[in-house]
Amino acid sequence: MFAAMAAPVNNPEHGFCRDCLAFQRSETRRCERCGSPRLVRHPELYSLHIAHIDCDAFYAAIEKRDNPALKDRPVIIGGGRRGVVSTACYIARIQGVRSAMPMFKALELCPEAVVIPPNMEKYVGVGRQVRALMQALTPQVEPLSIDEAFLDLAGTQKLHGMPPALVLARFAQTVERELGITVSAGLSYCKFLAKIASDFRKPRGFSVIGQAEAPAFLAEQPVTLIWGVGKALAATLERDGIRMIAQLQRMERGELMRRYGVMGDRLYRLSRGEDDRPVDPDGDAKSVSAETTFDTDIAALAELVPVLRGLSEKVSARLKKSGIAGRTVVLKLKTQDFKLRTRNRQLGDPTRLADRIFQTGLDLLRRETDGTKFRLLGIGVSDLSDDGKADPPDLVDVQSRKRALAEGAMDTLRDKFGRKAVETGYTFGKGREANPPEPLDE
């Protein structure tokens, strides 16, 4: 079905070895040159060019690389007992620890785990190194997160002197040798199946799904494998008696669209392995946000305000560094019983200013502080664009320009002396924030 399990093909080259990259000319189970069992064989191996690369337990792998004493120990990256797991190494995952799991639950499952607070500056640096190695293979790199991306390797065989499959295997070797972490690769004819393939046989996986086998392969999978089928849609499909992709394959497009609207068309196409989305190197992030989980639940607006201000400044700093702005401000709250609330407001024009993000978020927050206790607070912006037209002078709020100029002066001082060099009255002395806002790493 996928690379390591595919039958040998009857041609002069029966795949290749992932360790020495030697072509194989027989059907032996080990490499003819180096004896490695890590062989890749597939009937379409040399005709596929869409790849998905995913770093293995990225944050934890970096921490283990930097501290060899952690090599054989379960490692969890995350905050305190009230926080959540950002990622866990595979030793911890065997015991049931998963990303986004509450930390107290993770420690119940794996009490011997070493818990390490996230170091995003370090992880981002390594992520950029991985990205640079990807872009050396092809300009067609579409990042999905700090540690994964799609690549289109069509037309690169002449440049590299080898087909895309071998280019991927060599890339994995390079990352492991130069950066000290490992990656898993999926190779297919479309993005949907390349991403699915990269999840097989992690860590250090290399899997292939070809076009000829796609319908039969998908038929045996649950509907939740389809991109976009989350808990709500899966429950709806379950109520309709649809659990397996094979059932979708037997349904007409019109029937699926009548039942599920636009999503019905996606179900029809992806259930049949039809995905014509190109790899888009110019694909932009859809939002920029920051959030934090508290050590103890908070209900009072006075205690939430300084945290909101600090998060707004973090979002603003990221926007300014990236040269982008957002038009919609999104407030995120999670109650003590884990119920999620999101509120948003669209602005008249894009912003990248901390003050404007904060003031909009504060107005939304005031409406939610009705005595409810919250365990998490987040703020972000979406509808992103370049910052060329961001924050024009406000003819109604005449003080906005003064606040913008003051914020610019603060940014200058912080760039020179560090983020703590200047604090506003909102953030000075705050002490309730437990865990820094960090993304999850799969």
N, C-alpha and C positions, 0 to 999 in steps of 0.2 A: 504494500500500500504506500509506504514512504521509503525513503532511501535505504535505510539499513535492512529493510525487510523485502525489498523488491527482488524479483528473480533476475539472474544474470541475463544479459541480452546476447543474442547470437551474432556478434560482429567482432572485428579484430580487437576492440578495446572494451573489456568488460568492466567499465567504471575506473575508479582510481582510489588510491590510498590517501586518507586524510592526514596521515602523519608525514609521509615522504613525497606525496603528490605524484607518485609513479602511476602511469596507466597500467591497468591489469589486462593481461591477454589470456586469462584462463578463468575458470569458475571456482578457484580455490577459495577457502574461507579466510585465508590470511594473505597479506601482501606478499607478492612474489619477490619484492626487493628487501623489505625490512621486517617482514613477519607480523606486522600490526594487524589486528582484527578490525580496525576502523576503516572499512571499505565502504565506498558509496557506489551503488549500482541502481540504475533505473533506465527503462527504455527511452525516456525523453530527456535524459540527463543533460545532453549537450545542445538541446534546442530551447531550453527555458532560460529566461533572463530577468524576471521580476523577483526580487529578494526582499526578505524582511530580516533585519538584524536586531537581536535583543540581548543586551548584556545580562549575564546570569547573576541574580541577587546583587545588583550593582553596588548599593551602599555597603552592604555587609562584606562583599568581596574586596572592596577597597580597604575597609578596616582590617580585614584578615591579611591582606597584602602588606599593610603598614605595621602590623603587629603579628609576627609569625607564631607567637604563643597562643593565638586564637585559632590556629589552623584547624584543630580537631574539636573545637568547642562550639556549642550552639550560640549564635550571636543574633541579637535582636536590635535593630536600629529604631529608636523611638523616644518618647518623652517619659515622664514619670508614671506612676500608677494610674493617674487619671487621663493619661494621653492614649494615643493609639500607636499601633505598629506601623512604621514606615516601610520596613522590609525585614525579612529574616533570612538567615542562611539556610541551606538545604537541610542541615542537621536539625535545625529548629522546626523546619516545615514538616519533616517526617513525624514530628510529635504533634502536628496539627496547627502550628502557628501560621497565621496568614496576614497579609497586608490589610490595614484598616481595622484589624481586630483590637478591641480595647486591651490596654496593656495588662490590666489585672487578670484578664482571661488568658492572655498569652503566658503569663508567669504561672498561672495555675497548671497549664498544660506542660510547660517547660521551666520548672522552678530553678534549674541549674544554669539557665541562660545568662550570658553576659549581655547587659543592656548598655548600649552606647548612644548618647545624644547625637542627633544628626549634625554633620559638619558640611553644610551645603556648599560653602566656598570651595572646599576640597573636591566634592563630588562634581560640581560644575566644571572645575578645571580638568578633571579626568574625562568628563563627558565631551569637552571640546577637543581633547586629544583623540578620542574615538571618532568624533565627527570629521576631524581633519584626515584621518586615515581612510574614512569612507569616501571623502571627496577626492582623494588621490586615485580612487578606482573609477569614479564617474561623476560628472557634474549633476547627474540626475539623482539627487539625494533629498528625500522628503522626511525631515525630522518629525517624530511623533511625540517625543519627550526627551529628557536629558540622556536617556540610555537606549533608545530604539529609533529605528528609521527604516523607511522603504528605500530601495535602490533599484534603478533600472539600468541593467548592464548591457542592454542591446547595443551592438555596434562597437563594443570595447575589445573584442577578441584580437583584432589586429594590433591594438595598442599594447595589450598585455601578453600577447603571444600564447594565449590559452583561453578556453571557453569560460563563460561566466561561472559555471559550477566550480572550476578549479580556482578561479579568482577569489571566490567566497572562502574556499578552504584555506587558501594562502592568507587571506585577510584575517581569519580567525587565529591562525598561527602567529601573525604579526602582533595582534592585540595581546595575545597571551605572553609572547616573548618580550615585547617592548613596554607594555603597561601593567603586566602582572595580574590581569583579570581575564575572565573567559566570556565568550559570547556563544549564542545559539543562532543558527541560520535556518531560514526556510526559503525554498526555491520553488517557484511555480510560474504559471503563465499569467496570473492576475494577483492583485494585492490581497484580496480576500483570502485566497488559499495560501499565499506565501506567509501571511501572518499566522494562520492556523498551523502551518507546517513548522514554524519556528518554535511552537510550544511543545512539540514532540521531543522526547528524549533529552530534556534539559537535565543537568547543565551540559555544556559542550556538545550540544546537539547539532545535527545537520540532516534535515529531512526534505524530501522532494514529493510534491504532488503534481502529477502530470494531467494534461487535459483529457486524455482518453479515459483515465480512471476516475475523474472527478465526480461524475454523477453517481456512480456506484459507491464511492467512498462517502459522499455526503448522505446518501440514502440511509446509511447505518448510524448517522449521528443524531443527537437530540436537537430540537429546534433552537435551544439556547446557544448553540454554536454559531448561529447566524449573527453577524454584526448588527446591533440595534435591537435585538430581542433581550430586553431587560426583564426584571421581575414582573412588572405590570403586564407587559405583552405576553410573557410566558404564561402567566396565570390566565389571561384571556384565551390563549390558544389551548391551554389545558382544559378550560371549561368547554371549549368547542371540540374536545376530543382529539386535539392535534398535539402529539408529543414528539414525533420523529420527522426528520426532514423528508423521508420517503413519502409521507402523507402529503406534504406540500407539493412534491413533484407530481403527484397524481391530480392536482387541482388546476383549474384553468386560471389564467391571469385575471379575467373579468370577475370571477367568483371571489378571488382573494382581495381584489380592490374593492368590491362591494362590501366585503366584511370588514376590511382593515384599512381602507383608504389608501393613501400614498404608500404606507408601509406594506400594503399588499403587493404592490409592484416589486418592492425590494425583496420580499419573501419569495416571490415567483422567480426572480432572476438569480438571487444568490443560492437558492435551493438547487438550482441547476448548474451552479458554478459559473454564472455569467456576471462578469464584473469588468467593465471597460474603463474604470477610473484610471487616469494616467498618474504616474509618479510625478508629483508637483514640487519641484525644489523651492518654489516661491510661496508655498503654503504657509500662511501666517498663523500665529497662535490665536485662538479664539477669545481668550480672556487672560487677564493678569490679576492674581488675587493673593491674599495672605489670610491666614486664620490661626487661632490658637485655642487650646483646650485648657481650662482652668483646673487648679488643684482642688478647689471647692466651688460648688455651684454659686452663681452670682445672680441676684435679682435687681439690685439697686442700680439705677441709671448712673449715679455719681461714680460708682465703681467700674461700670462698663465704658464710660466715656474716655478715660485715659488709655484704655486698651485699644479702643476704636481709633483713637488718634495715632497711636504708635503703629498700628497695622496700616492705616491710611498712608503714613509716611513711607512705609516699606513698599507698598504698591506704587506710590508716586516715584520712588527712587528707581524701581525697576522699569517703569514707563520711560522716565527720562534717559536712563542708560541705554534703552533700546530704541529711542527716537520715535516712540509711538504714543498714542493717546486713545482714550476710550470714551464713548458717548453714553453708555449705560452703566450706572452704578448699581452694584448688586450687594445686598446685605445678607449674610448667612448666620443663622442662629440654630443651635441644637439644645433642646430642653433636657432637663435632668433625666427624663425617661426616653432619651435618644430620638425624640421626634424632631424632624428637620423643618425649619422655616426659612424660606428665601423670599426676599422682597427686592424689587428693583425700581429704578426711576431713570427715564431717558432724559438726558440734558439737551439743551438747545444746540450745543456744539461740543466737540470732543474736549476732554480735559486730561491733563497730566499732573495737575496741581494737588498736593496733599490736602490743602485747605478746602478745596472744592469737593474733593472726594469725601473728606471727613464731614463737612457741613451737610452734604446730601445724605450720607450714611446716618448721621446723627438724627436728622429729621425722620428717617425711616425707623431708627432704633427707638425713638421716643414713643412711637405708636405701639411698640411691642412690649414695653416695660410696664406691665400691668400686675406685677407681683410674681410672674413666672420666673422660676430659677433656670438659668442657662449654664450649661457645661462647656459650650463652645461659641465663639464669636468670630466671624470672618467678614472681610470687605474686599470687593474687587471691582473691576470694570470690564465691560465687554464691548462689542461693536467697535473693534480696534481699527485704527488708521494711522498714517504717519502724522507726526505732530506739527506739520506745517500750518494748519488752520486751527490749532488748539488754543483755547482760552483767549478769545478776542476781548477787548475792553468791554466791560459791562456798563451800559449807560444808565441802568437803574440802580445797581449796587455800586455806588461811587467808591466805597471802601475796598472793593475787590481788587482794584489795581494796586492799592497800597499793600494789601495782604500778599499779592503775587510778587511784588518787588521785595517785600520782607522775606518771603520764602526763597527767592533767588539768592538773597544775601546769606541766608542760613545754609543753603546748598553749597555756596562757595566756601564758607567756614568749615563745613563738614567734610568737603573734599580735601581740604588742607589739613585739618586736625582730627578727623574721625567723626563718626556718627554721634558720639556722645558729647561733642564739643558744644552743641547748642541744643537745648530742649525747650519746648513750649510749656506754658503753664498747664496745659492739659496732661502732658506726659511726665512732668517733673515729679519724681518721688513715687511713681506707681510701683506696686509690688505684687499685684495679684496674678500676673501673667505667668503661667507655668511652663508651657512648651512652645517653642518658636514655630511659626507657620511653615511647615515643610510639606512638599508633595510626597505622595506614596510612590514607592519603587517596586514594580512587579518583577 
